[in-house]
Amino acid sequence: MEQLNRKEEIIVTAARLFYEKGYKAISMRDIAAAMDIKAASLYNHIKSKQEILSEIILKVAEEFTVGMECVVAENSSAIKKIEKVIELHIDITVNHSEALAALNNDWMHLEELDLNAFVMMREDYEQNFRKIIKQGIDTGELKPHHPEVILFSILSTLRTLYLWYQKRGKLDVNILKKDMISVLINGIV
């Protein structure tokens, strides 16, 4: 396993604390105490709690953005692309569930430039997903339901997966992918 540098340790610790209590409830002293160091020592590696939040959220948002760009660039069916998007969400959830909590729950605390960057990435991501869904409807791969309903149904499930996944004892990721793809695409009947 790769050794984390001190800044990375701070970010990982902060992500866990933000997940447990929320960004607003955590101070730099709380982060330092969790790491068993003095609060002043944090500032040798990081400027502020805001910088930590930005690092956490923008890193995960960038991973979603890059993943979606790869899916969109594929020369495959809409169904295959949707499957890839679901797998992308599952992989990020499994590998970054605490950071994903900050992305979902604390993004509004980002400062202006980072907030704008995050909102733009999220809107582009959703627009790309919307295009994939419309492609599927146009080609007859998907039933002609309203694209926004399909988008909302899939994304609302995937965006809260980190909550469920943590409580379920970390179900085997391959089973999770197979079953989630089946349920989200084919339904339960």
N, C-alpha and C positions, 0 to 999 in steps of 0.2 A: 504494500500500500504506500502511496506517495506521501511523503512528509509535508505537512502544511507549514508555511511560513507564519510568522506571528500575525500578520495582517489577515491572512486566511483563517487562522484560528479565531480571531476576534469576530470575523464575519460569520463563521459557522456558529459560534456561541451566541451571537446576537440573533441570528435567524431562529435558533431554538427558543430563545427567550421571547422573541416577538411572536413566535408560534404559540407559546404557552400563555402569554399574558397580553399580547398586543403591543404594537410599537409605542403608543402613547404612555403605557404603564411602565416602560423600561427606561432606566437612566443609564448613563455611561458608568456610574458607580455599580449598578446592578450587573452590567456586563463584566466589569473588572472583578467584582466579587465572585462571579461564576467562574472566572478564570484564575482566581486566587492571586491576583496582582493588584497593585495600586491603580486607582483611576487615572492618575497622572501618566502612568506608563502607557496607557492606551493611546495617548496623544502623540507618542513617538512613532506610531504606526498608522494612525487614522486621524483625520481632522475633526470629525463630529459624528454624532449619531445619524445625522442626515446623510452623510457620506456612506455610512454602513448600509442604510436603507436603500440608497441609490445603487450601490454595488450589488446588493441582493436582488432587487427587483429587475434592474436593467440586464443583469447577466441571464436571468431566466427568460425574460422577454426576448432577448437576443437569440436564445436557444430556440424558442418557439418560432421566431421570425425566420431564422436560417432553415429550420426544419420545414416550415411551410413553403419557403422558396424552392426547396428540393422537391417537395411533393408537386407543386405547381409545374415545375419544369419537366416532370416525368411525362412520357408519352404513353399514358395508360388510361383506362376507363375511369369514370367518375367514382364508381364503387371502389376500385382499387385505391384511388386517391383518398377517399374517405376512410378506408381501412388504415392507410398510412398515417392520416391525421390522428385517428384514435390511438394507434400505436405510439405516435409521438407524444401524445398527452400522457399515456400510461408510463412511458419511459421517463419522462420528466417528473411525473408524480413519484415514481419509485426512487429516483435518484436525488430529487430535490424537494421532498414534500414540505419541509419546514420553510424553505425559500418560497415555495409556491403559495403557502399561507400568507406570507408577507405580500406577494404580488396580488393576491385576491383581496386581502383585507386592509392593506395599508398603503396601496398605491397613491391614494389621494393626499397622503402626507408628503409626497415628493415635492421638491421645490420647482419653480417654474420651468427651467430648461429641461430638467430630467422628467418632470411631469409631462411636458409637451412631447418629449421623445417617446415616453412610454405610451401615451395616448395614441400617437401616430402609429407606433408598432402594433398596438392592439387593433386599431381601426383597419390597418392594412391586412392584418391576419384575418380578421373577420370578413373583409371584402374578398380576399382570396378564397376563403372557405365558402362564401356565398356563391362565388363564380363556379366552384366545383359542384355545388348543389344544383345550380341552374343548368350546368352542363349535363348533369345526370337526369334532370327532368326533361331537358330538350332531346336527349337521345333515347328517352324511354326507359333508362335504367332505374330511375326512381319514380314512384307514384307522383302524380301532379299535385302534391300538397304545396301550400304556400312556402317558399324558400325560407322565410323568416321563422316560421314555426319549426321547420326541420333544423335550422341553425340553432335556434334557442334550445330545442330539445336535446340536441347532441352536446352543445357547449355547456349547458347548465349541469348536465351530468358529469362531463369531464372536468369542469372547473371545481367541482366539489369532491372529486374522487379522492383527493388527499385526506379529507376528513374520514371518509369511510375506510380507506386503505389502512390508515394508522390503527384503527380500531379492530380490524379483522385479522390481526396476526400476520399481516404481510402474506397474503395469498400468493401462490406461485404465479409469477409474472406471465408465463406462457399461457396458463389457463385463463388468467384474467384477460389477456389480449383476445384470445379465441372467443371466450364467452361474451365479453363486452362488445366486440365487433358483431357477433351474431345477434345479440339483443338489440343493439342500437340500429343495425341495418335491417334485420329481418323481423324485429319485434318479438313478441312472446307467443304469438299464435301462428 
